[in-house]
Amino acid sequence: MSRARIREFFIELFDLQLSTGVLDETIGEAGRAMAPLEASNIACRTALAAALQSGAIKCQVIYL
Protein backbone atom coordinates (compact mmCIF):
# COMPACT_ATOMS: atom_id res chain seq x y z
CA MET A 1 0.00 0.00 0.00
CA SER A 2 1.40 3.40 -0.91
CA ARG A 3 2.32 5.99 1.69
CA ALA A 4 -0.22 8.34 0.12
CA ARG A 5 -3.00 5.78 0.61
CA ILE A 6 -1.92 5.16 4.21
CA ARG A 7 -2.03 8.93 4.84
CA GLU A 8 -5.55 9.08 3.36
CA PHE A 9 -6.64 6.19 5.56
CA PHE A 10 -5.54 7.96 8.75
CA ILE A 11 -7.12 11.23 7.64
CA GLU A 12 -10.44 9.61 6.75
CA LEU A 13 -10.72 7.32 9.76
CA PHE A 14 -9.08 9.30 12.53
CA ASP A 15 -8.81 12.87 11.17
CA LEU A 16 -5.09 12.46 11.78
CA GLN A 17 -2.49 14.09 9.50
CA LEU A 18 0.73 12.07 9.35
CA SER A 19 3.81 13.00 7.36
CA THR A 20 5.49 10.58 5.00
CA GLY A 21 8.53 10.69 7.31
CA VAL A 22 6.48 9.54 10.29
CA LEU A 23 4.97 6.74 8.22
CA ASP A 24 8.39 5.65 6.95
CA GLU A 25 9.82 5.67 10.47
CA THR A 26 6.88 3.68 11.85
CA ILE A 27 6.99 1.10 9.05
CA GLY A 28 10.76 0.72 9.51
CA GLU A 29 10.37 0.28 13.27
CA ALA A 30 7.69 -2.37 12.76
CA GLY A 31 9.96 -4.20 10.31
CA ARG A 32 12.84 -4.17 12.78
CA ALA A 33 10.55 -5.46 15.55
CA MET A 34 9.38 -8.33 13.31
CA ALA A 35 12.87 -9.42 12.21
CA PRO A 36 13.42 -11.94 15.05
CA LEU A 37 10.00 -13.48 14.41
CA GLU A 38 10.73 -13.81 10.71
CA ALA A 39 14.09 -15.48 11.43
CA SER A 40 12.35 -17.92 13.78
CA ASN A 41 9.65 -18.61 11.20
CA ILE A 42 12.25 -19.38 8.53
CA ALA A 43 14.13 -21.71 10.90
CA CYS A 44 10.93 -23.59 11.75
CA ARG A 45 9.93 -23.97 8.10
CA THR A 46 13.42 -25.21 7.24
CA ALA A 47 13.39 -27.76 10.08
CA LEU A 48 9.90 -28.95 9.12
CA ALA A 49 10.86 -29.34 5.46
CA ALA A 50 13.95 -31.35 6.43
CA ALA A 51 11.93 -33.60 8.74
CA LEU A 52 9.29 -34.19 6.08
CA GLN A 53 11.92 -34.94 3.44
CA SER A 54 13.77 -37.40 5.65
CA GLY A 55 10.56 -39.19 6.59
CA ALA A 56 11.10 -38.41 10.27
CA ILE A 57 7.55 -37.11 10.39
CA LYS A 58 4.56 -37.68 8.20
CA CYS A 59 1.93 -35.13 7.34
CA GLN A 60 -1.65 -35.68 6.32
CA VAL A 61 -3.59 -32.89 4.65
CA ILE A 62 -7.21 -32.60 5.65
CA TYR A 63 -9.43 -30.52 3.40
CA LEU A 64 -12.38 -28.86 5.06
mmCIF file of the N, C-alpha and C atoms, coordinates in Angstrom:
data_MODEL
# 
_entry.id   MODEL 
# 
loop_
_atom_site.group_PDB 
_atom_site.id 
_atom_site.type_symbol 
_atom_site.label_atom_id 
_atom_site.label_alt_id 
_atom_site.label_comp_id 
_atom_site.label_asym_id 
_atom_site.label_entity_id 
_atom_site.label_seq_id 
_atom_site.pdbx_PDB_ins_code 
_atom_site.Cartn_x 
_atom_site.Cartn_y 
_atom_site.Cartn_z 
_atom_site.occupancy 
_atom_site.B_iso_or_equiv 
_atom_site.pdbx_formal_charge 
_atom_site.auth_seq_id 
_atom_site.auth_comp_id 
_atom_site.auth_asym_id 
_atom_site.auth_atom_id 
_atom_site.pdbx_PDB_model_num 
ATOM 1   N N  . MET A 1 1  ? 0.854   -1.167  0.000  1.00 0.00 ? 1  MET A N  1 
ATOM 2   C CA . MET A 1 1  ? 0.000   0.000   0.000  1.00 0.00 ? 1  MET A CA 1 
ATOM 3   C C  . MET A 1 1  ? 0.902   1.233   0.000  1.00 0.00 ? 1  MET A C  1 
ATOM 4   N N  . SER A 1 2  ? 0.552   2.208   -0.794 1.00 0.00 ? 2  SER A N  1 
ATOM 5   C CA . SER A 1 2  ? 1.396   3.396   -0.915 1.00 0.00 ? 2  SER A CA 1 
ATOM 6   C C  . SER A 1 2  ? 1.298   4.269   0.340  1.00 0.00 ? 2  SER A C  1 
ATOM 7   N N  . ARG A 1 3  ? 2.328   5.066   0.544  1.00 0.00 ? 3  ARG A N  1 
ATOM 8   C CA . ARG A 1 3  ? 2.320   5.989   1.690  1.00 0.00 ? 3  ARG A CA 1 
ATOM 9   C C  . ARG A 1 3  ? 1.163   6.982   1.559  1.00 0.00 ? 3  ARG A C  1 
ATOM 10  N N  . ALA A 1 4  ? 0.882   7.397   0.338  1.00 0.00 ? 4  ALA A N  1 
ATOM 11  C CA . ALA A 1 4  ? -0.219  8.338   0.117  1.00 0.00 ? 4  ALA A CA 1 
ATOM 12  C C  . ALA A 1 4  ? -1.548  7.720   0.551  1.00 0.00 ? 4  ALA A C  1 
ATOM 13  N N  . ARG A 1 5  ? -1.748  6.455   0.234  1.00 0.00 ? 5  ARG A N  1 
ATOM 14  C CA . ARG A 1 5  ? -3.004  5.776   0.608  1.00 0.00 ? 5  ARG A CA 1 
ATOM 15  C C  . ARG A 1 5  ? -3.081  5.589   2.121  1.00 0.00 ? 5  ARG A C  1 
ATOM 16  N N  . ILE A 1 6  ? -1.957  5.299   2.751  1.00 0.00 ? 6  ILE A N  1 
ATOM 17  C CA . ILE A 1 6  ? -1.921  5.163   4.208  1.00 0.00 ? 6  ILE A CA 1 
ATOM 18  C C  . ILE A 1 6  ? -2.278  6.497   4.854  1.00 0.00 ? 6  ILE A C  1 
ATOM 19  N N  . ARG A 1 7  ? -1.720  7.592   4.321  1.00 0.00 ? 7  ARG A N  1 
ATOM 20  C CA . ARG A 1 7  ? -2.034  8.931   4.841  1.00 0.00 ? 7  ARG A CA 1 
ATOM 21  C C  . ARG A 1 7  ? -3.534  9.204   4.721  1.00 0.00 ? 7  ARG A C  1 
ATOM 22  N N  . GLU A 1 8  ? -4.117  8.878   3.565  1.00 0.00 ? 8  GLU A N  1 
ATOM 23  C CA . GLU A 1 8  ? -5.552  9.080   3.357  1.00 0.00 ? 8  GLU A CA 1 
ATOM 24  C C  . GLU A 1 8  ? -6.368  8.276   4.360  1.00 0.00 ? 8  GLU A C  1 
ATOM 25  N N  . PHE A 1 9  ? -5.956  7.061   4.602  1.00 0.00 ? 9  PHE A N  1 
ATOM 26  C CA . PHE A 1 9  ? -6.636  6.191   5.556  1.00 0.00 ? 9  PHE A CA 1 
ATOM 27  C C  . PHE A 1 9  ? -6.703  6.843   6.936  1.00 0.00 ? 9  PHE A C  1 
ATOM 28  N N  . PHE A 1 10 ? -5.568  7.352   7.424  1.00 0.00 ? 10 PHE A N  1 
ATOM 29  C CA . PHE A 1 10 ? -5.539  7.965   8.748  1.00 0.00 ? 10 PHE A CA 1 
ATOM 30  C C  . PHE A 1 10 ? -6.328  9.275   8.791  1.00 0.00 ? 10 PHE A C  1 
ATOM 31  N N  . ILE A 1 11 ? -6.329  9.996   7.693  1.00 0.00 ? 11 ILE A N  1 
ATOM 32  C CA . ILE A 1 11 ? -7.118  11.230  7.642  1.00 0.00 ? 11 ILE A CA 1 
ATOM 33  C C  . ILE A 1 11 ? -8.604  10.896  7.676  1.00 0.00 ? 11 ILE A C  1 
ATOM 34  N N  . GLU A 1 12 ? -9.028  9.957   6.841  1.00 0.00 ? 12 GLU A N  1 
ATOM 35  C CA . GLU A 1 12 ? -10.445 9.610   6.747  1.00 0.00 ? 12 GLU A CA 1 
ATOM 36  C C  . GLU A 1 12 ? -10.977 8.970   8.019  1.00 0.00 ? 12 GLU A C  1 
ATOM 37  N N  . LEU A 1 13 ? -10.221 8.048   8.605  1.00 0.00 ? 13 LEU A N  1 
ATOM 38  C CA . LEU A 1 13 ? -10.722 7.315   9.757  1.00 0.00 ? 13 LEU A CA 1 
ATOM 39  C C  . LEU A 1 13 ? -10.531 8.044   11.083 1.00 0.00 ? 13 LEU A C  1 
ATOM 40  N N  . PHE A 1 14 ? -9.405  8.722   11.235 1.00 0.00 ? 14 PHE A N  1 
ATOM 41  C CA . PHE A 1 14 ? -9.076  9.303   12.535 1.00 0.00 ? 14 PHE A CA 1 
ATOM 42  C C  . PHE A 1 14 ? -8.897  10.822  12.512 1.00 0.00 ? 14 PHE A C  1 
ATOM 43  N N  . ASP A 1 15 ? -9.074  11.432  11.332 1.00 0.00 ? 15 ASP A N  1 
ATOM 44  C CA . ASP A 1 15 ? -8.812  12.866  11.166 1.00 0.00 ? 15 ASP A CA 1 
ATOM 45  C C  . ASP A 1 15 ? -7.408  13.204  11.674 1.00 0.00 ? 15 ASP A C  1 
ATOM 46  N N  . LEU A 1 16 ? -6.459  12.352  11.309 1.00 0.00 ? 16 LEU A N  1 
ATOM 47  C CA . LEU A 1 16 ? -5.085  12.461  11.784 1.00 0.00 ? 16 LEU A CA 1 
ATOM 48  C C  . LEU A 1 16 ? -4.154  12.655  10.603 1.00 0.00 ? 16 LEU A C  1 
ATOM 49  N N  . GLN A 1 17 ? -3.439  13.772  10.572 1.00 0.00 ? 17 GLN A N  1 
ATOM 50  C CA . GLN A 1 17 ? -2.494  14.086  9.499  1.00 0.00 ? 17 GLN A CA 1 
ATOM 51  C C  . GLN A 1 17 ? -1.111  13.546  9.889  1.00 0.00 ? 17 GLN A C  1 
ATOM 52  N N  . LEU A 1 18 ? -0.597  12.617  9.101  1.00 0.00 ? 18 LEU A N  1 
ATOM 53  C CA . LEU A 1 18 ? 0.731   12.066  9.353  1.00 0.00 ? 18 LEU A CA 1 
ATOM 54  C C  . LEU A 1 18 ? 1.626   12.367  8.158  1.00 0.00 ? 18 LEU A C  1 
ATOM 55  N N  . SER A 1 19 ? 2.863   12.728  8.449  1.00 0.00 ? 19 SER A N  1 
ATOM 56  C CA . SER A 1 19 ? 3.806   12.998  7.365  1.00 0.00 ? 19 SER A CA 1 
ATOM 57  C C  . SER A 1 19 ? 4.353   11.682  6.813  1.00 0.00 ? 19 SER A C  1 
ATOM 58  N N  . THR A 1 20 ? 4.881   11.748  5.606  1.00 0.00 ? 20 THR A N  1 
ATOM 59  C CA . THR A 1 20 ? 5.492   10.577  5.001  1.00 0.00 ? 20 THR A CA 1 
ATOM 60  C C  . THR A 1 20 ? 6.670   10.106  5.851  1.00 0.00 ? 20 THR A C  1 
ATOM 61  N N  . GLY A 1 21 ? 7.399   11.046  6.437  1.00 0.00 ? 21 GLY A N  1 
ATOM 62  C CA . GLY A 1 21 ? 8.526   10.694  7.306  1.00 0.00 ? 21 GLY A CA 1 
ATOM 63  C C  . GLY A 1 21 ? 8.096   9.881   8.513  1.00 0.00 ? 21 GLY A C  1 
ATOM 64  N N  . VAL A 1 22 ? 6.997   10.282  9.133  1.00 0.00 ? 22 VAL A N  1 
ATOM 65  C CA . VAL A 1 22 ? 6.479   9.538   10.292 1.00 0.00 ? 22 VAL A CA 1 
ATOM 66  C C  . VAL A 1 22 ? 6.051   8.138   9.862  1.00 0.00 ? 22 VAL A C  1 
ATOM 67  N N  . LEU A 1 23 ? 5.388   8.053   8.715  1.00 0.00 ? 23 LEU A N  1 
ATOM 68  C CA . LEU A 1 23 ? 4.972   6.737   8.223  1.00 0.00 ? 23 LEU A CA 1 
ATOM 69  C C  . LEU A 1 23 ? 6.177   5.861   7.919  1.00 0.00 ? 23 LEU A C  1 
ATOM 70  N N  . ASP A 1 24 ? 7.187   6.411   7.257  1.00 0.00 ? 24 ASP A N  1 
ATOM 71  C CA . ASP A 1 24 ? 8.395   5.649   6.945  1.00 0.00 ? 24 ASP A CA 1 
ATOM 72  C C  . ASP A 1 24 ? 9.081   5.158   8.218  1.00 0.00 ? 24 ASP A C  1 
ATOM 73  N N  . GLU A 1 25 ? 9.181   6.029   9.197  1.00 0.00 ? 25 GLU A N  1 
ATOM 74  C CA . GLU A 1 25 ? 9.820   5.667   10.465 1.00 0.00 ? 25 GLU A CA 1 
ATOM 75  C C  . GLU A 1 25 ? 9.044   4.557   11.171 1.00 0.00 ? 25 GLU A C  1 
ATOM 76  N N  . THR A 1 26 ? 7.732   4.666   11.191 1.00 0.00 ? 26 THR A N  1 
ATOM 77  C CA . THR A 1 26 ? 6.882   3.676   11.853 1.00 0.00 ? 26 THR A CA 1 
ATOM 78  C C  . THR A 1 26 ? 6.951   2.330   11.140 1.00 0.00 ? 26 THR A C  1 
ATOM 79  N N  . ILE A 1 27 ? 6.903   2.347   9.817  1.00 0.00 ? 27 ILE A N  1 
ATOM 80  C CA . ILE A 1 27 ? 6.994   1.103   9.048  1.00 0.00 ? 27 ILE A CA 1 
ATOM 81  C C  . ILE A 1 27 ? 8.362   0.449   9.255  1.00 0.00 ? 27 ILE A C  1 
ATOM 82  N N  . GLY A 1 28 ? 9.416   1.251   9.270  1.00 0.00 ? 28 GLY A N  1 
ATOM 83  C CA . GLY A 1 28 ? 10.760  0.723   9.514  1.00 0.00 ? 28 GLY A CA 1 
ATOM 84  C C  . GLY A 1 28 ? 10.890  0.114   10.899 1.00 0.00 ? 28 GLY A C  1 
ATOM 85  N N  . GLU A 1 29 ? 10.318  0.785   11.900 1.00 0.00 ? 29 GLU A N  1 
ATOM 86  C CA . GLU A 1 29 ? 10.368  0.283   13.270 1.00 0.00 ? 29 GLU A CA 1 
ATOM 87  C C  . GLU A 1 29 ? 9.612   -1.043  13.384 1.00 0.00 ? 29 GLU A C  1 
ATOM 88  N N  . ALA A 1 30 ? 8.468   -1.122  12.736 1.00 0.00 ? 30 ALA A N  1 
ATOM 89  C CA . ALA A 1 30 ? 7.692   -2.369  12.759 1.00 0.00 ? 30 ALA A CA 1 
ATOM 90  C C  . ALA A 1 30 ? 8.481   -3.499  12.089 1.00 0.00 ? 30 ALA A C  1 
ATOM 91  N N  . GLY A 1 31 ? 9.142   -3.189  10.994 1.00 0.00 ? 31 GLY A N  1 
ATOM 92  C CA . GLY A 1 31 ? 9.957   -4.196  10.313 1.00 0.00 ? 31 GLY A CA 1 
ATOM 93  C C  . GLY A 1 31 ? 11.099  -4.695  11.188 1.00 0.00 ? 31 GLY A C  1 
ATOM 94  N N  . ARG A 1 32 ? 11.749  -3.771  11.887 1.00 0.00 ? 32 ARG A N  1 
ATOM 95  C CA . ARG A 1 32 ? 12.842  -4.170  12.780 1.00 0.00 ? 32 ARG A CA 1 
ATOM 96  C C  . ARG A 1 32 ? 12.314  -5.024  13.934 1.00 0.00 ? 32 ARG A C  1 
ATOM 97  N N  . ALA A 1 33 ? 11.136  -4.694  14.451 1.00 0.00 ? 33 ALA A N  1 
ATOM 98  C CA . ALA A 1 33 ? 10.547  -5.459  15.552 1.00 0.00 ? 33 ALA A CA 1 
ATOM 99  C C  . ALA A 1 33 ? 10.168  -6.874  15.104 1.00 0.00 ? 33 ALA A C  1 
ATOM 100 N N  . MET A 1 34 ? 9.801   -7.032  13.833 1.00 0.00 ? 34 MET A N  1 
ATOM 101 C CA . MET A 1 34 ? 9.382   -8.335  13.314 1.00 0.00 ? 34 MET A CA 1 
ATOM 102 C C  . MET A 1 34 ? 10.548  -9.215  12.874 1.00 0.00 ? 34 MET A C  1 
ATOM 103 N N  . ALA A 1 35 ? 11.725  -8.665  12.723 1.00 0.00 ? 35 ALA A N  1 
ATOM 104 C CA . ALA A 1 35 ? 12.868  -9.421  12.205 1.00 0.00 ? 35 ALA A CA 1 
ATOM 105 C C  . ALA A 1 35 ? 13.150  -10.710 12.985 1.00 0.00 ? 35 ALA A C  1 
ATOM 106 N N  . PRO A 1 36 ? 13.171  -10.679 14.322 1.00 0.00 ? 36 PRO A N  1 
ATOM 107 C CA . PRO A 1 36 ? 13.420  -11.939 15.046 1.00 0.00 ? 36 PRO A CA 1 
ATOM 108 C C  . PRO A 1 36 ? 12.320  -12.982 14.798 1.00 0.00 ? 36 PRO A C  1 
ATOM 109 N N  . LEU A 1 37 ? 11.095  -12.545 14.670 1.00 0.00 ? 37 LEU A N  1 
ATOM 110 C CA . LEU A 1 37 ? 10.003  -13.485 14.409 1.00 0.00 ? 37 LEU A CA 1 
ATOM 111 C C  . LEU A 1 37 ? 10.140  -14.104 13.026 1.00 0.00 ? 37 LEU A C  1 
ATOM 112 N N  . GLU A 1 38 ? 10.547  -13.304 12.060 1.00 0.00 ? 38 GLU A N  1 
ATOM 113 C CA . GLU A 1 38 ? 10.729  -13.811 10.707 1.00 0.00 ? 38 GLU A CA 1 
ATOM 114 C C  . GLU A 1 38 ? 11.868  -14.834 10.678 1.00 0.00 ? 38 GLU A C  1 
ATOM 115 N N  . ALA A 1 39 ? 12.953  -14.552 11.376 1.00 0.00 ? 39 ALA A N  1 
ATOM 116 C CA . ALA A 1 39 ? 14.086  -15.482 11.427 1.00 0.00 ? 39 ALA A CA 1 
ATOM 117 C C  . ALA A 1 39 ? 13.650  -16.803 12.060 1.00 0.00 ? 39 ALA A C  1 
ATOM 118 N N  . SER A 1 40 ? 12.850  -16.725 13.116 1.00 0.00 ? 40 SER A N  1 
ATOM 119 C CA . SER A 1 40 ? 12.347  -17.922 13.784 1.00 0.00 ? 40 SER A CA 1 
ATOM 120 C C  . SER A 1 40 ? 11.417  -18.699 12.860 1.00 0.00 ? 40 SER A C  1 
ATOM 121 N N  . ASN A 1 41 ? 10.572  -17.985 12.139 1.00 0.00 ? 41 ASN A N  1 
ATOM 122 C CA . ASN A 1 41 ? 9.645   -18.613 11.203 1.00 0.00 ? 41 ASN A CA 1 
ATOM 123 C C  . ASN A 1 41 ? 10.406  -19.366 10.106 1.00 0.00 ? 41 ASN A C  1 
ATOM 124 N N  . ILE A 1 42 ? 11.441  -18.748 9.576  1.00 0.00 ? 42 ILE A N  1 
ATOM 125 C CA . ILE A 1 42 ? 12.255  -19.382 8.530  1.00 0.00 ? 42 ILE A CA 1 
ATOM 126 C C  . ILE A 1 42 ? 12.937  -20.637 9.076  1.00 0.00 ? 42 ILE A C  1 
ATOM 127 N N  . ALA A 1 43 ? 13.468  -20.553 10.295 1.00 0.00 ? 43 ALA A N  1 
ATOM 128 C CA . ALA A 1 43 ? 14.131  -21.708 10.902 1.00 0.00 ? 43 ALA A CA 1 
ATOM 129 C C  . ALA A 1 43 ? 13.148  -22.860 11.106 1.00 0.00 ? 43 ALA A C  1 
ATOM 130 N N  . CYS A 1 44 ? 11.939  -22.553 11.545 1.00 0.00 ? 44 CYS A N  1 
ATOM 131 C CA . CYS A 1 44 ? 10.926  -23.594 11.754 1.00 0.00 ? 44 CYS A CA 1 
ATOM 132 C C  . CYS A 1 44 ? 10.522  -24.238 10.433 1.00 0.00 ? 44 CYS A C  1 
ATOM 133 N N  . ARG A 1 45 ? 10.309  -23.421 9.410  1.00 0.00 ? 45 ARG A N  1 
ATOM 134 C CA . ARG A 1 45 ? 9.926   -23.970 8.103  1.00 0.00 ? 45 ARG A CA 1 
ATOM 135 C C  . ARG A 1 45 ? 11.036  -24.852 7.541  1.00 0.00 ? 45 ARG A C  1 
ATOM 136 N N  . THR A 1 46 ? 12.285  -24.433 7.727  1.00 0.00 ? 46 THR A N  1 
ATOM 137 C CA . THR A 1 46 ? 13.424  -25.209 7.237  1.00 0.00 ? 46 THR A CA 1 
ATOM 138 C C  . THR A 1 46 ? 13.504  -26.550 7.964  1.00 0.00 ? 46 THR A C  1 
ATOM 139 N N  . ALA A 1 47 ? 13.341  -26.528 9.290  1.00 0.00 ? 47 ALA A N  1 
ATOM 140 C CA . ALA A 1 47 ? 13.389  -27.764 10.075 1.00 0.00 ? 47 ALA A CA 1 
ATOM 141 C C  . ALA A 1 47 ? 12.234  -28.686 9.705  1.00 0.00 ? 47 ALA A C  1 
ATOM 142 N N  . LEU A 1 48 ? 11.056  -28.143 9.509  1.00 0.00 ? 48 LEU A N  1 
ATOM 143 C CA . LEU A 1 48 ? 9.899   -28.951 9.125  1.00 0.00 ? 48 LEU A CA 1 
ATOM 144 C C  . LEU A 1 48 ? 10.107  -29.583 7.751  1.00 0.00 ? 48 LEU A C  1 
ATOM 145 N N  . ALA A 1 49 ? 10.604  -28.805 6.812  1.00 0.00 ? 49 ALA A N  1 
ATOM 146 C CA . ALA A 1 49 ? 10.859  -29.335 5.465  1.00 0.00 ? 49 ALA A CA 1 
ATOM 147 C C  . ALA A 1 49 ? 11.876  -30.470 5.515  1.00 0.00 ? 49 ALA A C  1 
ATOM 148 N N  . ALA A 1 50 ? 12.918  -30.304 6.305  1.00 0.00 ? 50 ALA A N  1 
ATOM 149 C CA . ALA A 1 50 ? 13.945  -31.346 6.426  1.00 0.00 ? 50 ALA A CA 1 
ATOM 150 C C  . ALA A 1 50 ? 13.358  -32.605 7.055  1.00 0.00 ? 50 ALA A C  1 
ATOM 151 N N  . ALA A 1 51 ? 12.545  -32.448 8.074  1.00 0.00 ? 51 ALA A N  1 
ATOM 152 C CA . ALA A 1 51 ? 11.932  -33.600 8.744  1.00 0.00 ? 51 ALA A CA 1 
ATOM 153 C C  . ALA A 1 51 ? 10.973  -34.322 7.805  1.00 0.00 ? 51 ALA A C  1 
ATOM 154 N N  . LEU A 1 52 ? 10.213  -33.575 7.038  1.00 0.00 ? 52 LEU A N  1 
ATOM 155 C CA . LEU A 1 52 ? 9.290   -34.193 6.080  1.00 0.00 ? 52 LEU A CA 1 
ATOM 156 C C  . LEU A 1 52 ? 10.053  -34.940 4.996  1.00 0.00 ? 52 LEU A C  1 
ATOM 157 N N  . GLN A 1 53 ? 11.125  -34.318 4.513  1.00 0.00 ? 53 GLN A N  1 
ATOM 158 C CA . GLN A 1 53 ? 11.918  -34.939 3.441  1.00 0.00 ? 53 GLN A CA 1 
ATOM 159 C C  . GLN A 1 53 ? 12.595  -36.220 3.908  1.00 0.00 ? 53 GLN A C  1 
ATOM 160 N N  . SER A 1 54 ? 13.054  -36.231 5.143  1.00 0.00 ? 54 SER A N  1 
ATOM 161 C CA . SER A 1 54 ? 13.766  -37.402 5.655  1.00 0.00 ? 54 SER A CA 1 
ATOM 162 C C  . SER A 1 54 ? 12.809  -38.518 6.065  1.00 0.00 ? 54 SER A C  1 
ATOM 163 N N  . GLY A 1 55 ? 11.533  -38.191 6.165  1.00 0.00 ? 55 GLY A N  1 
ATOM 164 C CA . GLY A 1 55 ? 10.562  -39.194 6.593  1.00 0.00 ? 55 GLY A CA 1 
ATOM 165 C C  . GLY A 1 55 ? 10.453  -39.285 8.102  1.00 0.00 ? 55 GLY A C  1 
ATOM 166 N N  . ALA A 1 56 ? 11.143  -38.400 8.811  1.00 0.00 ? 56 ALA A N  1 
ATOM 167 C CA . ALA A 1 56 ? 11.100  -38.412 10.274 1.00 0.00 ? 56 ALA A CA 1 
ATOM 168 C C  . ALA A 1 56 ? 9.689   -38.121 10.786 1.00 0.00 ? 56 ALA A C  1 
ATOM 169 N N  . ILE A 1 57 ? 8.943   -37.353 10.035 1.00 0.00 ? 57 ILE A N  1 
ATOM 170 C CA . ILE A 1 57 ? 7.548   -37.106 10.391 1.00 0.00 ? 57 ILE A CA 1 
ATOM 171 C C  . ILE A 1 57 ? 6.715   -37.246 9.121  1.00 0.00 ? 57 ILE A C  1 
ATOM 172 N N  . LYS A 1 58 ? 5.480   -37.563 9.330  1.00 0.00 ? 58 LYS A N  1 
ATOM 173 C CA . LYS A 1 58 ? 4.561   -37.679 8.201  1.00 0.00 ? 58 LYS A CA 1 
ATOM 174 C C  . LYS A 1 58 ? 3.456   -36.640 8.402  1.00 0.00 ? 58 LYS A C  1 
ATOM 175 N N  . CYS A 1 59 ? 2.941   -36.178 7.298  1.00 0.00 ? 59 CYS A N  1 
ATOM 176 C CA . CYS A 1 59 ? 1.931   -35.130 7.340  1.00 0.00 ? 59 CYS A CA 1 
ATOM 177 C C  . CYS A 1 59 ? 0.739   -35.563 6.501  1.00 0.00 ? 59 CYS A C  1 
ATOM 178 N N  . GLN A 1 60 ? -0.432  -35.375 7.048  1.00 0.00 ? 60 GLN A N  1 
ATOM 179 C CA . GLN A 1 60 ? -1.648  -35.681 6.321  1.00 0.00 ? 60 GLN A CA 1 
ATOM 180 C C  . GLN A 1 60 ? -2.427  -34.390 6.158  1.00 0.00 ? 60 GLN A C  1 
ATOM 181 N N  . VAL A 1 61 ? -2.829  -34.102 4.935  1.00 0.00 ? 61 VAL A N  1 
ATOM 182 C CA . VAL A 1 61 ? -3.588  -32.894 4.655  1.00 0.00 ? 61 VAL A CA 1 
ATOM 183 C C  . VAL A 1 61 ? -5.064  -33.221 4.745  1.00 0.00 ? 61 VAL A C  1 
ATOM 184 N N  . ILE A 1 62 ? -5.773  -32.427 5.493  1.00 0.00 ? 62 ILE A N  1 
ATOM 185 C CA . ILE A 1 62 ? -7.211  -32.605 5.648  1.00 0.00 ? 62 ILE A CA 1 
ATOM 186 C C  . ILE A 1 62 ? -7.890  -31.397 5.037  1.00 0.00 ? 62 ILE A C  1 
ATOM 187 N N  . TYR A 1 63 ? -8.719  -31.605 4.052  1.00 0.00 ? 63 TYR A N  1 
ATOM 188 C CA . TYR A 1 63 ? -9.432  -30.517 3.404  1.00 0.00 ? 63 TYR A CA 1 
ATOM 189 C C  . TYR A 1 63 ? -10.784 -30.344 4.071  1.00 0.00 ? 63 TYR A C  1 
ATOM 190 N N  . LEU A 1 64 ? -11.088 -29.139 4.425  1.00 0.00 ? 64 LEU A N  1 
ATOM 191 C CA . LEU A 1 64 ? -12.382 -28.862 5.063  1.00 0.00 ? 64 LEU A CA 1 
ATOM 192 C C  . LEU A 1 64 ? -13.357 -28.303 4.056  1.00 0.00 ? 64 LEU A C  1 
# 
